[in-house]
């Protein structure tokens, strides 16, 4: 007699997926109340004077400006944070 194989039922969660969820639940990503101090002390040398978004470097500000404010012209001195 010919026997048929089992149905191809996918497993609900793989061990890799469960391990990833456990890891992400237990690692501090700097968000929430616990990370507030770290976010305040971030090394931000530049601030976009159009949208007030903080940027760590001149290059980052240039990339941000080209992407978000293409019609504006960038003035680095105006964006520098003292």
Secondary structure as UniProt FT lines:
FT   HELIX           15..26
FT   TURN            32..35
FT   HELIX           36..40
FT   STRAND          46..47
FT   TURN            49..51
FT   STRAND          54..55
FT   HELIX           58..68
FT   TURN            70..71
FT   HELIX           76..79
//
